């Protein structure tokens, strides 16, 4: 992209659109359009095409193959990805861990891990929540005891992490562990990078009511982790965790995902009929759709404001929790409207339809097979990443001073 193109939003948008049209496999595009789940291979194929184009991590520093785009250009990029049904590309790896390593990692960690991420050698998952430490994350119990084994300093890790998204695909996990059991809750935690192939690491799938394998429980039994895989100071992991949550909460506003899903609802409104009219002409549908659209645009503008603050070097604080609150409830309301619009056709359950477009059925919308599962998936969005109740409490205390 030339400097002239960078200054011309229309030209840049056209460039992004043309790239997606040429590079994205049609089968993957169709799955995303219908709300189905792309396979790991399909996601990685798209990641590879983005990497070849130099657009895998546009938000990273240019030293690490970032694009040097403005927040406005990044917004255009995301808008075109959504509008043209490109799959999401791994927010935990590229949006969360990468920036943390760039900010807090030592030179050896950066030189080892960041090229592996950029070359698509590693898929990361997040080891934060535990069976008895979710919203109250500082109460985590997974322990890491420093020992010398075979002449090498290691942490011996024991415990369990839960609700670990896509751990079945991951080969590395970043974990919060307790390295000082006597310290105050937040002061005894460290941030470790753990190879999933290390002896003692195992996982158990958690299949949700929606039938998809999104989550897992990860078990860590006497797992030896080299001390050099600790990011930041020993017992200094809580600072990193809070910083990572800044990145996570911006992403958990789910602006791009909300746009994708609202576009699907718009398509439903144009193709499904009620009382002889398309739904988009029915007052009840039009009113609910318009309200969602307004909420989404307000959220997008607020996220952009926060991104501009981050771009200017300002630290983001606990107020980012309101983005997560707003985005997660909005996405639930969008999926509720989709199910209400499609009606009884969404009730039939077909797990295979989550992954491959089913054969057309006369009179049934092509969006119906995955609609209920999509709605059930979003029920967890007001829990994952910090429940809405906890977010309200944090905002009340730390932002409003109540």
C-alpha atoms as a printed R data frame, in Angstrom:
    type eleno elety resid chain resno       x       y      z
1   ATOM     1    CA   UNK     A     1   0.000   0.000  0.000
2   ATOM     2    CA   UNK     A     2   1.468   3.332 -1.047
3   ATOM     3    CA   UNK     A     3   1.529   6.480  1.088
4   ATOM     4    CA   UNK     A     4  -0.984   7.991 -1.304
5   ATOM     5    CA   UNK     A     5  -3.324   5.038 -0.781
6   ATOM     6    CA   UNK     A     6  -2.880   5.347  2.989
7   ATOM     7    CA   UNK     A     7  -4.233   8.874  2.727
8   ATOM     8    CA   UNK     A     8  -7.177   7.818  0.563
9   ATOM     9    CA   UNK     A     9  -9.662   5.770  2.625
10  ATOM    10    CA   UNK     A    10 -11.665   4.865 -0.466
11  ATOM    11    CA   UNK     A    11  -8.635   3.473 -2.257
12  ATOM    12    CA   UNK     A    12  -7.548   1.546  0.826
13  ATOM    13    CA   UNK     A    13 -11.009   0.079  1.296
14  ATOM    14    CA   UNK     A    14 -11.085  -1.040 -2.328
15  ATOM    15    CA   UNK     A    15  -7.648  -2.629 -1.940
16  ATOM    16    CA   UNK     A    16  -8.742  -4.611  1.121
17  ATOM    17    CA   UNK     A    17 -11.977  -5.681 -0.556
18  ATOM    18    CA   UNK     A    18 -10.154  -6.846 -3.687
19  ATOM    19    CA   UNK     A    19  -7.668  -8.853 -1.637
20  ATOM    20    CA   UNK     A    20 -10.400 -10.661  0.293
21  ATOM    21    CA   UNK     A    21 -12.306 -11.406 -2.904
22  ATOM    22    CA   UNK     A    22  -9.231 -13.020 -4.437
23  ATOM    23    CA   UNK     A    23  -7.637 -14.710 -1.423
24  ATOM    24    CA   UNK     A    24 -10.525 -16.061  0.667
25  ATOM    25    CA   UNK     A    25 -11.681 -19.574 -0.220
26  ATOM    26    CA   UNK     A    26 -15.324 -19.578 -1.264
27  ATOM    27    CA   UNK     A    27 -16.185 -22.540  0.977
28  ATOM    28    CA   UNK     A    28 -14.808 -20.662  4.009
29  ATOM    29    CA   UNK     A    29 -16.613 -17.478  3.020
30  ATOM    30    CA   UNK     A    30 -19.910 -19.355  2.750
31  ATOM    31    CA   UNK     A    31 -19.498 -20.969  6.170
32  ATOM    32    CA   UNK     A    32 -18.827 -17.627  7.829
33  ATOM    33    CA   UNK     A    33 -21.746 -16.012  6.013
34  ATOM    34    CA   UNK     A    34 -24.129 -18.654  7.365
35  ATOM    35    CA   UNK     A    35 -22.748 -18.507 10.907
36  ATOM    36    CA   UNK     A    36 -21.108 -21.946 10.710
37  ATOM    37    CA   UNK     A    37 -17.791 -22.924 12.272
38  ATOM    38    CA   UNK     A    38 -14.698 -22.971 10.012
39  ATOM    39    CA   UNK     A    39 -12.251 -25.805 10.611
40  ATOM    40    CA   UNK     A    40  -8.781 -25.240 11.993
41  ATOM    41    CA   UNK     A    41  -7.345 -25.884  8.533
42  ATOM    42    CA   UNK     A    42  -9.642 -23.258  6.982
43  ATOM    43    CA   UNK     A    43  -8.703 -20.664  9.595
44  ATOM    44    CA   UNK     A    44  -4.996 -21.366  9.177
45  ATOM    45    CA   UNK     A    45  -5.258 -21.166  5.391
46  ATOM    46    CA   UNK     A    46  -6.745 -17.686  5.749
47  ATOM    47    CA   UNK     A    47  -4.079 -16.702  8.278
48  ATOM    48    CA   UNK     A    48  -1.409 -17.823  5.824
49  ATOM    49    CA   UNK     A    49  -2.869 -15.686  3.061
50  ATOM    50    CA   UNK     A    50  -2.973 -12.675  5.375
51  ATOM    51    CA   UNK     A    51   0.626 -13.313  6.401
52  ATOM    52    CA   UNK     A    52   1.755 -13.500  2.780
53  ATOM    53    CA   UNK     A    53   0.044 -10.171  2.119
54  ATOM    54    CA   UNK     A    54   1.657  -8.633  5.228
55  ATOM    55    CA   UNK     A    55  -1.692  -8.063  6.944
56  ATOM    56    CA   UNK     A    56  -1.674 -10.722  9.660
57  ATOM    57    CA   UNK     A    57  -0.893  -8.354 12.559
58  ATOM    58    CA   UNK     A    58  -1.497  -4.814 11.282
59  ATOM    59    CA   UNK     A    59  -1.742  -3.464 14.837
60  ATOM    60    CA   UNK     A    60   1.749  -4.660 15.857
61  ATOM    61    CA   UNK     A    61   4.797  -2.351 15.621
62  ATOM    62    CA   UNK     A    62   6.330  -2.207 12.168
63  ATOM    63    CA   UNK     A    63   9.477  -3.851 13.584
64  ATOM    64    CA   UNK     A    64   7.346  -6.974 13.985
65  ATOM    65    CA   UNK     A    65   5.572  -6.845 10.607
66  ATOM    66    CA   UNK     A    66   2.923  -4.386 11.686
67  ATOM    67    CA   UNK     A    67   1.466  -2.129  9.026
68  ATOM    68    CA   UNK     A    68   1.744   1.266 10.680
69  ATOM    69    CA   UNK     A    69  -1.936   1.875  9.965
70  ATOM    70    CA   UNK     A    70  -3.947   4.522 11.728
71  ATOM    71    CA   UNK     A    71  -6.858   3.450 13.951
72  ATOM    72    CA   UNK     A    72  -9.187   4.597 11.151
73  ATOM    73    CA   UNK     A    73  -7.466   2.314  8.626
74  ATOM    74    CA   UNK     A    74  -7.617  -0.591 11.043
75  ATOM    75    CA   UNK     A    75 -11.341   0.068 11.429
76  ATOM    76    CA   UNK     A    76 -11.776   0.021  7.624
77  ATOM    77    CA   UNK     A    77  -9.808  -3.232  7.475
78  ATOM    78    CA   UNK     A    78 -12.061  -4.862 10.082
79  ATOM    79    CA   UNK     A    79 -15.203  -3.551  8.409
80  ATOM    80    CA   UNK     A    80 -14.211  -5.087  5.086
81  ATOM    81    CA   UNK     A    81 -13.260  -8.378  6.731
82  ATOM    82    CA   UNK     A    82 -16.709  -8.572  8.260
83  ATOM    83    CA   UNK     A    83 -18.608  -7.343  5.219
84  ATOM    84    CA   UNK     A    84 -16.898  -9.943  3.038
85  ATOM    85    CA   UNK     A    85 -17.297 -12.850  5.467
86  ATOM    86    CA   UNK     A    86 -13.657 -13.468  6.362
87  ATOM    87    CA   UNK     A    87 -13.147 -15.640  9.475
88  ATOM    88    CA   UNK     A    88 -11.694 -14.275 12.677
89  ATOM    89    CA   UNK     A    89  -7.987 -14.958 12.836
90  ATOM    90    CA   UNK     A    90  -7.104 -15.865 16.421
91  ATOM    91    CA   UNK     A    91  -7.590 -13.046 18.868
92  ATOM    92    CA   UNK     A    92  -5.785 -14.762 21.746
93  ATOM    93    CA   UNK     A    93  -2.554 -15.236 19.785
94  ATOM    94    CA   UNK     A    94  -2.419 -12.030 17.767
95  ATOM    95    CA   UNK     A    95  -4.484  -9.583 19.805
96  ATOM    96    CA   UNK     A    96  -3.554 -10.627 23.339
97  ATOM    97    CA   UNK     A    97  -0.300 -12.553 23.740
98  ATOM    98    CA   UNK     A    98   1.615 -10.819 20.946
99  ATOM    99    CA   UNK     A    99   1.145  -7.301 22.363
100 ATOM   100    CA   UNK     A   100   1.963  -8.574 25.871
101 ATOM   101    CA   UNK     A   101   5.269 -10.055 24.697
102 ATOM   102    CA   UNK     A   102   6.071  -6.862 22.814
103 ATOM   103    CA   UNK     A   103   5.406  -4.788 25.934
104 ATOM   104    CA   UNK     A   104   6.732  -7.041 28.709
105 ATOM   105    CA   UNK     A   105   8.810  -9.820 27.154
106 ATOM   106    CA   UNK     A   106  12.598  -9.791 27.338
107 ATOM   107    CA   UNK     A   107  14.626  -9.768 24.141
108 ATOM   108    CA   UNK     A   108  15.135 -13.540 24.120
109 ATOM   109    CA   UNK     A   109  11.376 -14.126 24.467
110 ATOM   110    CA   UNK     A   110  10.564 -11.661 21.719
111 ATOM   111    CA   UNK     A   111  13.133 -13.116 19.336
112 ATOM   112    CA   UNK     A   112  11.949 -16.662 19.961
113 ATOM   113    CA   UNK     A   113   8.173 -16.405 20.256
114 ATOM   114    CA   UNK     A   114   7.156 -13.503 18.007
115 ATOM   115    CA   UNK     A   115   8.648 -14.943 14.777
116 ATOM   116    CA   UNK     A   116   6.968 -18.268 15.562
117 ATOM   117    CA   UNK     A   117   3.626 -16.491 15.895
118 ATOM   118    CA   UNK     A   118   4.198 -14.574 12.666
119 ATOM   119    CA   UNK     A   119   5.185 -17.773 10.846
120 ATOM   120    CA   UNK     A   120   2.038 -19.519 12.162
121 ATOM   121    CA   UNK     A   121   4.039 -22.122 14.042
122 ATOM   122    CA   UNK     A   122   2.216 -21.523 17.329
123 ATOM   123    CA   UNK     A   123  -1.445 -21.384 18.313
124 ATOM   124    CA   UNK     A   124  -1.880 -20.006 21.837
125 ATOM   125    CA   UNK     A   125  -4.613 -20.440 24.411
126 ATOM   126    CA   UNK     A   126  -5.217 -18.553 27.662
127 ATOM   127    CA   UNK     A   127  -4.872 -20.183 31.083
128 ATOM   128    CA   UNK     A   128  -6.589 -17.763 33.461
129 ATOM   129    CA   UNK     A   129  -9.862 -19.120 34.866
130 ATOM   130    CA   UNK     A   130  -9.904 -22.085 37.217
131 ATOM   131    CA   UNK     A   131 -12.754 -24.224 38.567
132 ATOM   132    CA   UNK     A   132 -12.840 -22.050 41.702
133 ATOM   133    CA   UNK     A   133 -11.332 -18.833 40.323
134 ATOM   134    CA   UNK     A   134 -13.219 -17.189 37.506
135 ATOM   135    CA   UNK     A   135 -14.460 -13.678 38.037
136 ATOM   136    CA   UNK     A   136 -12.407 -13.610 41.261
137 ATOM   137    CA   UNK     A   137  -9.267 -14.391 39.301
138 ATOM   138    CA   UNK     A   138  -6.884 -13.307 42.058
139 ATOM   139    CA   UNK     A   139  -7.992 -16.330 44.103
140 ATOM   140    CA   UNK     A   140  -6.369 -18.740 41.632
141 ATOM   141    CA   UNK     A   141  -4.684 -21.803 43.159
142 ATOM   142    CA   UNK     A   142  -2.541 -23.264 40.371
143 ATOM   143    CA   UNK     A   143   0.898 -23.388 41.990
144 ATOM   144    CA   UNK     A   144   4.382 -22.977 40.549
145 ATOM   145    CA   UNK     A   145   7.223 -24.023 42.831
146 ATOM   146    CA   UNK     A   146  10.781 -23.178 41.829
147 ATOM   147    CA   UNK     A   147  13.153 -26.149 41.721
148 ATOM   148    CA   UNK     A   148  16.389 -27.286 40.104
149 ATOM   149    CA   UNK     A   149  15.977 -30.282 37.833
150 ATOM   150    CA   UNK     A   150  18.827 -31.767 35.805
151 ATOM   151    CA   UNK     A   151  20.859 -28.652 36.510
152 ATOM   152    CA   UNK     A   152  18.167 -26.301 35.205
153 ATOM   153    CA   UNK     A   153  15.938 -23.872 37.102
154 ATOM   154    CA   UNK     A   154  12.270 -24.664 36.500
155 ATOM   155    CA   UNK     A   155   8.850 -23.991 37.936
156 ATOM   156    CA   UNK     A   156   6.944 -27.168 38.775
157 ATOM   157    CA   UNK     A   157   3.314 -26.336 38.028
158 ATOM   158    CA   UNK     A   158   0.283 -28.105 39.491
159 ATOM   159    CA   UNK     A   159  -3.356 -27.154 39.038
160 ATOM   160    CA   UNK     A   160  -6.082 -26.798 36.476
161 ATOM   161    CA   UNK     A   161  -7.419 -24.163 34.087
162 ATOM   162    CA   UNK     A   162 -10.971 -24.183 32.721
163 ATOM   163    CA   UNK     A   163 -13.059 -22.609 29.953
164 ATOM   164    CA   UNK     A   164  -9.881 -22.603 27.868
165 ATOM   165    CA   UNK     A   165 -11.025 -21.627 24.394
166 ATOM   166    CA   UNK     A   166  -9.700 -23.770 21.532
167 ATOM   167    CA   UNK     A   167  -7.054 -25.458 23.682
168 ATOM   168    CA   UNK     A   168  -7.639 -28.499 21.464
169 ATOM   169    CA   UNK     A   169  -5.885 -26.564 18.680
170 ATOM   170    CA   UNK     A   170  -3.177 -24.891 20.766
171 ATOM   171    CA   UNK     A   171   0.431 -25.953 21.210
172 ATOM   172    CA   UNK     A   172   1.232 -23.250 23.816
173 ATOM   173    CA   UNK     A   173  -0.681 -21.815 26.752
174 ATOM   174    CA   UNK     A   174   0.057 -18.682 28.786
175 ATOM   175    CA   UNK     A   175  -0.901 -19.128 32.421
176 ATOM   176    CA   UNK     A   176  -1.285 -17.167 35.597
177 ATOM   177    CA   UNK     A   177   0.201 -19.233 38.433
178 ATOM   178    CA   UNK     A   178   0.777 -18.699 42.139
179 ATOM   179    CA   UNK     A   179   4.488 -18.468 42.941
180 ATOM   180    CA   UNK     A   180   4.098 -17.160 46.501
181 ATOM   181    CA   UNK     A   181   1.359 -18.774 48.556
182 ATOM   182    CA   UNK     A   182   2.020 -16.458 51.511
183 ATOM   183    CA   UNK     A   183   1.686 -13.149 49.685
184 ATOM   184    CA   UNK     A   184  -1.514 -11.177 49.284
185 ATOM   185    CA   UNK     A   185  -3.672 -12.549 46.493
186 ATOM   186    CA   UNK     A   186  -2.564 -10.274 43.643
187 ATOM   187    CA   UNK     A   187   1.052 -10.065 44.815
188 ATOM   188    CA   UNK     A   188   1.958 -13.757 44.573
189 ATOM   189    CA   UNK     A   189   1.092 -14.403 40.918
190 ATOM   190    CA   UNK     A   190   3.442 -14.914 37.956
191 ATOM   191    CA   UNK     A   191   2.903 -15.133 34.189
192 ATOM   192    CA   UNK     A   192   4.267 -18.314 32.561
193 ATOM   193    CA   UNK     A   193   4.491 -19.547 28.964
194 ATOM   194    CA   UNK     A   194   3.957 -23.315 28.831
195 ATOM   195    CA   UNK     A   195   4.510 -25.717 25.947
196 ATOM   196    CA   UNK     A   196   1.391 -27.905 25.714
197 ATOM   197    CA   UNK     A   197   3.602 -30.856 24.739
198 ATOM   198    CA   UNK     A   198   5.339 -30.794 28.142
199 ATOM   199    CA   UNK     A   199   4.787 -34.014 30.141
200 ATOM   200    CA   UNK     A   200   1.956 -33.528 32.628
201 ATOM   201    CA   UNK     A   201  -0.200 -31.275 30.427
202 ATOM   202    CA   UNK     A   202  -3.547 -32.795 29.436
203 ATOM   203    CA   UNK     A   203  -6.984 -31.527 28.525
204 ATOM   204    CA   UNK     A   204 -10.597 -32.580 28.637
205 ATOM   205    CA   UNK     A   205 -13.138 -31.166 26.178
206 ATOM   206    CA   UNK     A   206 -16.195 -29.274 27.407
207 ATOM   207    CA   UNK     A   207 -19.080 -29.578 24.962
208 ATOM   208    CA   UNK     A   208 -21.656 -26.836 25.484
209 ATOM   209    CA   UNK     A   209 -25.422 -26.958 25.185
210 ATOM   210    CA   UNK     A   210 -24.932 -25.591 21.677
211 ATOM   211    CA   UNK     A   211 -23.042 -28.760 20.729
212 ATOM   212    CA   UNK     A   212 -19.770 -27.057 19.786
213 ATOM   213    CA   UNK     A   213 -16.342 -27.892 21.166
214 ATOM   214    CA   UNK     A   214 -15.185 -24.405 22.092
215 ATOM   215    CA   UNK     A   215 -13.946 -24.906 25.649
216 ATOM   216    CA   UNK     A   216 -11.652 -27.268 27.519
217 ATOM   217    CA   UNK     A   217 -10.313 -27.965 30.975
218 ATOM   218    CA   UNK     A   218  -6.514 -28.094 31.039
219 ATOM   219    CA   UNK     A   219  -4.745 -30.131 33.726
220 ATOM   220    CA   UNK     A   220  -1.184 -29.364 34.843
221 ATOM   221    CA   UNK     A   221   0.385 -32.193 36.845
222 ATOM   222    CA   UNK     A   222   4.030 -31.692 37.864
223 ATOM   223    CA   UNK     A   223   4.701 -29.726 34.690
224 ATOM   224    CA   UNK     A   224   8.304 -28.470 34.538
225 ATOM   225    CA   UNK     A   225   8.464 -24.991 32.978
226 ATOM   226    CA   UNK     A   226  11.848 -23.295 32.395
227 ATOM   227    CA   UNK     A   227  12.260 -20.160 34.510
228 ATOM   228    CA   UNK     A   228  13.150 -18.248 31.343
229 ATOM   229    CA   UNK     A   229   9.534 -18.801 30.215
230 ATOM   230    CA   UNK     A   230   8.326 -16.404 32.901
231 ATOM   231    CA   UNK     A   231   7.276 -13.044 31.475
232 ATOM   232    CA   UNK     A   232   8.144 -10.144 33.763
233 ATOM   233    CA   UNK     A   233   9.243 -10.411 37.376
234 ATOM   234    CA   UNK     A   234   8.419 -13.285 39.681
235 ATOM   235    CA   UNK     A   235   5.220 -12.415 41.542
236 ATOM   236    CA   UNK     A   236   4.668  -9.561 39.083
237 ATOM   237    CA   UNK     A   237   2.150 -11.360 36.909
238 ATOM   238    CA   UNK     A   238  -0.891  -9.433 38.116
239 ATOM   239    CA   UNK     A   239   0.355  -6.247 36.457
240 ATOM   240    CA   UNK     A   240   0.709  -8.125 33.171
241 ATOM   241    CA   UNK     A   241  -2.692  -9.740 33.644
242 ATOM   242    CA   UNK     A   242  -4.355  -6.356 34.081
243 ATOM   243    CA   UNK     A   243  -2.568  -5.006 31.020
244 ATOM   244    CA   UNK     A   244  -3.675  -7.991 28.981
245 ATOM   245    CA   UNK     A   245  -7.237  -7.400 30.114
246 ATOM   246    CA   UNK     A   246  -7.021  -3.939 28.528
247 ATOM   247    CA   UNK     A   247  -6.375  -5.585 25.157
248 ATOM   248    CA   UNK     A   248  -8.974  -8.273 25.877
249 ATOM   249    CA   UNK     A   249 -11.714  -5.823 26.861
250 ATOM   250    CA   UNK     A   250 -11.194  -3.778 23.694
251 ATOM   251    CA   UNK     A   251 -11.588  -6.981 21.715
252 ATOM   252    CA   UNK     A   252 -14.490  -8.192 23.840
253 ATOM   253    CA   UNK     A   253 -16.442  -5.163 22.705
254 ATOM   254    CA   UNK     A   254 -16.794  -7.446 19.658
255 ATOM   255    CA   UNK     A   255 -17.478  -4.595 17.245
256 ATOM   256    CA   UNK     A   256 -16.476  -6.562 14.151
257 ATOM   257    CA   UNK     A   257 -18.351  -9.653 15.296
258 ATOM   258    CA   UNK     A   258 -21.427  -7.591 16.100
259 ATOM   259    CA   UNK     A   259 -21.300  -6.077 12.617
260 ATOM   260    CA   UNK     A   260 -21.085  -9.518 11.057
261 ATOM   261    CA   UNK     A   261 -24.029 -10.823 13.022
262 ATOM   262    CA   UNK     A   262 -26.155  -7.731 12.461
263 ATOM   263    CA   UNK     A   263 -25.504  -8.048  8.719
264 ATOM   264    CA   UNK     A   264 -26.800 -11.613  8.960
265 ATOM   265    CA   UNK     A   265 -29.951 -10.360 10.696
266 ATOM   266    CA   UNK     A   266 -30.394  -7.776  7.945
267 ATOM   267    CA   UNK     A   267 -30.166 -10.551  5.347
268 ATOM   268    CA   UNK     A   268 -32.746 -12.554  7.287
269 ATOM   269    CA   UNK     A   269 -35.024  -9.530  7.313
270 ATOM   270    CA   UNK     A   270 -34.733  -9.200  3.546
271 ATOM   271    CA   UNK     A   271 -35.383 -12.877  2.754
272 ATOM   272    CA   UNK     A   272 -37.845 -14.126  5.398
273 ATOM   273    CA   UNK     A   273 -41.474 -13.123  4.947
274 ATOM   274    CA   UNK     A   274 -44.306 -12.565  7.399
275 ATOM   275    CA   UNK     A   275 -47.920 -11.746  6.501
276 ATOM   276    CA   UNK     A   276 -46.929 -11.479  2.852
277 ATOM   277    CA   UNK     A   277 -44.142  -8.964  3.485
278 ATOM   278    CA   UNK     A   278 -40.390  -9.202  3.986
279 ATOM   279    CA   UNK     A   279 -39.587  -8.909  7.678
280 ATOM   280    CA   UNK     A   280 -37.615  -5.748  7.024
281 ATOM   281    CA   UNK     A   281 -40.947  -4.063  6.258
282 ATOM   282    CA   UNK     A   282 -42.629  -5.259  9.438
283 ATOM   283    CA   UNK     A   283 -42.702  -2.614 12.216
284 ATOM   284    CA   UNK     A   284 -41.632  -4.938 15.042
285 ATOM   285    CA   UNK     A   285 -38.562  -6.113 13.143
286 ATOM   286    CA   UNK     A   286 -37.621  -2.676 11.844
287 ATOM   287    CA   UNK     A   287 -37.783  -1.157 15.317
288 ATOM   288    CA   UNK     A   288 -35.665  -3.827 16.952
289 ATOM   289    CA   UNK     A   289 -33.139  -3.819 14.115
290 ATOM   290    CA   UNK     A   290 -32.804  -0.016 14.173
291 ATOM   291    CA   UNK     A   291 -32.248   0.002 17.940
292 ATOM   292    CA   UNK     A   292 -29.472  -2.594 17.587
293 ATOM   293    CA   UNK     A   293 -27.878  -0.655 14.754
294 ATOM   294    CA   UNK     A   294 -27.770   2.549 16.816
295 ATOM   295    CA   UNK     A   295 -26.266   0.741 19.803
296 ATOM   296    CA   UNK     A   296 -23.608  -0.815 17.593
297 ATOM   297    CA   UNK     A   297 -22.558   2.480 16.026
298 ATOM   298    CA   UNK     A   298 -22.318   4.110 19.459
299 ATOM   299    CA   UNK     A   299 -20.152   1.213 20.658
300 ATOM   300    CA   UNK     A   300 -17.922   1.385 17.572
301 ATOM   301    CA   UNK     A   301 -17.357   5.127 18.092
302 ATOM   302    CA   UNK     A   302 -16.463   4.571 21.750
303 ATOM   303    CA   UNK     A   303 -14.023   1.778 20.943
304 ATOM   304    CA   UNK     A   304 -12.387   4.017 18.356
305 ATOM   305    CA   UNK     A   305 -11.973   6.707 21.013
306 ATOM   306    CA   UNK     A   306 -10.202   4.232 23.292
307 ATOM   307    CA   UNK     A   307  -7.995   2.993 20.459
308 ATOM   308    CA   UNK     A   308  -6.954   6.557 19.669
309 ATOM   309    CA   UNK     A   309  -6.043   7.033 23.332
310 ATOM   310    CA   UNK     A   310  -3.946   3.856 23.264
311 ATOM   311    CA   UNK     A   311  -2.332   4.980 20.001
312 ATOM   312    CA   UNK     A   312  -1.323   8.232 21.710
313 ATOM   313    CA   UNK     A   313   0.464   6.256 24.422
314 ATOM   314    CA   UNK     A   314  -2.156   6.511 27.161
315 ATOM   315    CA   UNK     A   315  -2.768   3.519 29.377
316 ATOM   316    CA   UNK     A   316  -6.314   2.210 29.345
317 ATOM   317    CA   UNK     A   317  -7.855   1.628 32.724
318 ATOM   318    CA   UNK     A   318 -10.803  -0.258 34.203
319 ATOM   319    CA   UNK     A   319 -13.263   1.876 32.215
320 ATOM   320    CA   UNK     A   320 -12.680  -0.509 29.290
321 ATOM   321    CA   UNK     A   321 -14.964  -2.873 31.188
322 ATOM   322    CA   UNK     A   322 -17.953  -0.925 29.896
323 ATOM   323    CA   UNK     A   323 -16.974  -1.900 26.334
324 ATOM   324    CA   UNK     A   324 -17.112  -5.559 27.247
325 ATOM   325    CA   UNK     A   325 -20.432  -5.080 29.014
326 ATOM   326    CA   UNK     A   326 -22.002  -3.295 26.063
327 ATOM   327    CA   UNK     A   327 -20.594  -5.539 23.359
328 ATOM   328    CA   UNK     A   328 -21.541  -8.807 25.036
329 ATOM   329    CA   UNK     A   329 -25.154  -7.817 25.723
330 ATOM   330    CA   UNK     A   330 -25.500  -6.366 22.238
331 ATOM   331    CA   UNK     A   331 -24.409  -9.577 20.582
332 ATOM   332    CA   UNK     A   332 -26.915 -11.544 22.664
333 ATOM   333    CA   UNK     A   333 -29.724  -9.215 21.601
334 ATOM   334    CA   UNK     A   334 -28.716  -9.547 17.944
335 ATOM   335    CA   UNK     A   335 -28.859 -13.344 18.117
336 ATOM   336    CA   UNK     A   336 -32.177 -13.196 19.955
337 ATOM   337    CA   UNK     A   337 -33.605 -11.170 17.083
338 ATOM   338    CA   UNK     A   338 -32.233 -13.663 14.564
339 ATOM   339    CA   UNK     A   339 -33.996 -16.550 16.326
340 ATOM   340    CA   UNK     A   340 -37.222 -14.578 16.739
341 ATOM   341    CA   UNK     A   341 -37.158 -13.649 13.063
342 ATOM   342    CA   UNK     A   342 -36.575 -17.214 11.880
343 ATOM   343    CA   UNK     A   343 -39.126 -18.692 14.263
344 ATOM   344    CA   UNK     A   344 -39.763 -22.450 14.648
345 ATOM   345    CA   UNK     A   345 -37.309 -23.297 11.851
346 ATOM   346    CA   UNK     A   346 -34.493 -22.758 14.337
347 ATOM   347    CA   UNK     A   347 -35.693 -25.500 16.691
348 ATOM   348    CA   UNK     A   348 -34.416 -28.505 14.734
349 ATOM   349    CA   UNK     A   349 -30.990 -29.538 16.028
350 ATOM   350    CA   UNK     A   350 -28.367 -30.881 13.635
351 ATOM   351    CA   UNK     A   351 -24.810 -30.870 14.958
352 ATOM   352    CA   UNK     A   352 -23.383 -31.540 11.505
353 ATOM   353    CA   UNK     A   353 -24.986 -28.299 10.324
354 ATOM   354    CA   UNK     A   354 -22.618 -26.374 12.596
355 ATOM   355    CA   UNK     A   355 -19.705 -27.207 10.324
356 ATOM   356    CA   UNK     A   356 -21.039 -27.836  6.821
357 ATOM   357    CA   UNK     A   357 -23.930 -26.109  5.019
358 ATOM   358    CA   UNK     A   358 -26.895 -28.508  5.091
359 ATOM   359    CA   UNK     A   359 -28.926 -29.414  2.045
360 ATOM   360    CA   UNK     A   360 -31.518 -26.722  1.258
361 ATOM   361    CA   UNK     A   361 -35.043 -27.303  2.565
362 ATOM   362    CA   UNK     A   362 -37.903 -25.627  0.756
363 ATOM   363    CA   UNK     A   363 -39.332 -22.744  2.767
364 ATOM   364    CA   UNK     A   364 -36.578 -22.856  5.394
365 ATOM   365    CA   UNK     A   365 -34.045 -20.042  5.631
366 ATOM   366    CA   UNK     A   366 -30.437 -21.040  5.039
367 ATOM   367    CA   UNK     A   367 -29.596 -19.224  8.293
368 ATOM   368    CA   UNK     A   368 -31.925 -21.369 10.409
369 ATOM   369    CA   UNK     A   369 -29.779 -24.494 11.072
370 ATOM   370    CA   UNK     A   370 -27.127 -22.658 13.101
371 ATOM   371    CA   UNK     A   371 -29.312 -19.938 14.622
372 ATOM   372    CA   UNK     A   372 -30.173 -21.538 17.969
373 ATOM   373    CA   UNK     A   373 -26.623 -22.794 18.502
374 ATOM   374    CA   UNK     A   374 -25.284 -19.308 17.813
375 ATOM   375    CA   UNK     A   375 -27.702 -17.859 20.344
376 ATOM   376    CA   UNK     A   376 -26.679 -20.414 22.973
377 ATOM   377    CA   UNK     A   377 -22.981 -19.674 22.349
378 ATOM   378    CA   UNK     A   378 -23.547 -16.000 23.077
379 ATOM   379    CA   UNK     A   379 -25.176 -16.718 26.444
380 ATOM   380    CA   UNK     A   380 -21.678 -17.201 27.791
381 ATOM   381    CA   UNK     A   381 -20.430 -13.838 26.530
382 ATOM   382    CA   UNK     A   382 -21.722 -12.037 29.629
383 ATOM   383    CA   UNK     A   383 -19.768 -14.521 31.772
384 ATOM   384    CA   UNK     A   384 -16.512 -15.104 29.888
385 ATOM   385    CA   UNK     A   385 -13.845 -12.429 30.281
386 ATOM   386    CA   UNK     A   386 -15.379 -11.279 33.570
387 ATOM   387    CA   UNK     A   387 -19.073 -11.610 34.314
388 ATOM   388    CA   UNK     A   388 -21.385  -8.635 33.901
389 ATOM   389    CA   UNK     A   389 -21.971  -8.545 37.660
390 ATOM   390    CA   UNK     A   390 -18.239  -8.258 38.321
391 ATOM   391    CA   UNK     A   391 -17.841  -5.654 35.577
392 ATOM   392    CA   UNK     A   392 -20.550  -3.516 37.155
393 ATOM   393    CA   UNK     A   393 -18.823  -3.753 40.543
394 ATOM   394    CA   UNK     A   394 -15.404  -2.828 39.099
395 ATOM   395    CA   UNK     A   395 -16.837   0.136 37.213
396 ATOM   396    CA   UNK     A   396 -18.727   1.314 40.295
397 ATOM   397    CA   UNK     A   397 -15.679   1.165 42.559
398 ATOM   398    CA   UNK     A   398 -12.737   1.997 40.300
399 ATOM   399    CA   UNK     A   399 -14.320   4.365 37.770
400 ATOM   400    CA   UNK     A   400 -17.221   6.038 39.584
401 ATOM   401    CA   UNK     A   401 -15.682   5.857 43.049
402 ATOM   402    CA   UNK     A   402 -18.853   4.544 44.646
